[in-house]
Amino acid sequence: MEIHALAARGWSVSAISRHTGRDRKTVRAYLAPERPARVPAPSCLEPYLAYIAARFEADRHLEATVLHRELVDAGFGRAYTTLVGELRRLQLRPVCLVCAHRRGDQVTTEIDHPAGEEIQWDWLELSAADTPWGEPADVLVGALSQSGRFRGVFCEQMTFGHLAGAMHEILVALGGTPRVWRTDRMATVVSPLTGRITSEAAALAKHYGVTVAVCPARRAQRKGVVEAAIKYLTRSWWRTAPIATIGDAQRSLDAWSTRVADTRKRPLGTVGEIGAGEPLRALPTLAYPAQIVVERKVSRAALASFEGNHYSVPPAHAGKPVTVIAQVSGPVLRIVGAHGEIVAEHRRVPAGAGQTVRSSEHAALLETAVLAAFTTKDACRRKPNLPPSDRALAELARLRGVEPEGARVISLADYATLAEAAAR
């Protein structure tokens, strides 16, 4: 309003600019006649807007890299940077109010990690509500500090046996072990009472010939490589993985780690190429013989579940609690009863195979038990005519407050008394 008023008095553009403190181009833009609004060019995401809206409605934190892979499979031919620019320009991603109130960034620094020097370990905890199979699960993630190459293994629990077995599988997938293992203060490695490394963890480190480095308390940034790997794994794979069982999840994670995670670009090559070039130490011939001990309840079919498979027990233990004991990478597992007796011993099948292992002896016992319980003698009839009994009718009449027919008994003496009275 002031610019237009000064221009009406005859002031020049330069004078108005000096007086208002605005640039001369700004003054000319205000004084120029109104121009038609600029019509933005159509977005390259127009054919995919409905799909993008549906994906963001289900998950507002969906990674743009995941969305780009899905759109490319659907025929989208533009680059990832174009997708990100259009998402920002069109404001397609919903705002998360929880993330908008996060605290400010903290000061950090980069730590130099020599090649083949260190691997970092941490757990990704998944509750029963987070898994499609409705049971909690834990994923041990091991990430090489220098290259960032990582692998993960699903475990039913976070016991020491599960930890030792998952560590061996990850090291085999990475092709060796670094000199230092860095962990946080997890209870299976550091005693909560003394703050020192447990004897089992020390024996495990001695078996692989490594040194265990424990992060200081409340210093998660010290193992930032594996923290970033877990964050990337959760957002890029877990949120969109089409899985139904824990075995499906492990197979999908292994394939995704090789196909997607290892192909991330770095200045010196891909993550997989850099990680494969790290000088790792050779692994022992056998894994550390840690014991995996889990409690199970036998099903009505006389089966105990373990690692996504089912193993038979005698039918006398159906519905009772048992303990499944197996060694890491061991070929045999034992099932122990409530009183410590060994009730079954089976050949161990690969985890997540979904197989049922039943010995011929247990099958015969189960068949005998089922046939013994099945009989046609005194079978319960399903279609007889059974009206209410006299006792039931009498009880119903009592409840209704009426006297049932035939319930009152009249004595013959009453009839004799009436007859005598009539005669008189």
C-alpha positions, 0 to 999 in steps of 0.5 A: 500500500505504501509503494502504490501511494508513493508511486501515485504521488509521482515518486520514482522507483529508485526513490521508493526503493531507498525510502522503503528499503526494498530492492528496485526489482521488488518495487517494480514487481509491486507496481507492475500490472497483475500477471496471470498465475503460473500454472505448474507443469504436470508432475511425473508422478501423476499416474502413481499418486493413488499408489503413493497416497496408499503407501504413505497412509499405511506407513508415513515413514516409508523410505523413499528408496523402497518407494522408488524400487516399487515404482520402478517395478511398476514402470516409473522410469525417472531417477531417485532424485527426481522422485524425492524432489517431486515428493517434497514439491507436492508435499505428498509425505504426511507429517508425523507429529511425534517426529516433529517434536524430537530433540535437537541434534547432538554433536558427534564425530567420525571414528576411524575404523581400520579394515578388518579391525572391528565388528559391532553387535546389537539386537533388534527387538520385535514384540508379538504385535510387530511380527506376522506370526504373533510371537516375539522375535529378536534379530542379532545384527553384526556390522563391520565397522569399516565397510558397514557390511552387515548380516542379521539372524532371527532368534526366538530369545536373547539367551547366550546359546542363541547369541553364540549360534547367531554370531557364528552364522553371521561370521560365516556369512561375512567370510571371517571375523575381525580382531575386535567384537564391540557390544553394548552392556547386554546381559549375556556378555556383561554381568549386570552385578559386577559389570565384567564380562561373563565367563561364557562370553570370555570362553566364546571370545577365546574360541574365536581368538578375538577381543571383546570391547564393551561400550560405556554405559549410555553411549550407544553412539560408540557403536553407531555403525550397527545402530545405523544398520538396524535403522536401515534394515528396519525401514528398508526391509522389515516394514515392507517384507512379505513374510508369514513365518520366522523362517520366511523372515530369515530367508527374505533377510538373507536375500535382501542383504545381498541384493539391496544392502550390499549394493549401496554405493560408496566412494570406493565401490559398493558396500559388498565390494568393500566388505569382501576386501576387508582382511578378516581372520579365518573361523574355527572349524566348529562353532562354539558348543554353547547350549540352547535351552528353551521351554516348550509345551507339548501339543495335543499331537505330541509335538514340541516346536523348536526353531520353526520345526516340530519334534515328536515325544511319547503321547504320554507327555502331550499337554505337559511342559518339556525342555528342548536342549541343543548345541550350536550347530549340533546335529542332535537335539534332546527333549527333557521331561519335567523331572529331568528324564530324556523323553526324546532325541531327534536329528536336528533339521535346518531352522525355519524349514517347517518340517515335522520330525516324528520317529517310528516308535512315537508314531506307533505309540501315538496311533495306539493311544488314539485307537485305544481312546476310540470306541463304538461301545456305548456311543453317545446318541445324537438324535434320541427323543428325550422329553422332560422327565417327571422330576424335571416337570415337578421342579419346573412346576415348583419354580412356577409356583403351581402344583403339578398334576398328580402330585397331590395324594388323597388318603382313603380315610378321607373318603370314609369320613365323608361317607359316614357324614353323609349317612348321618 
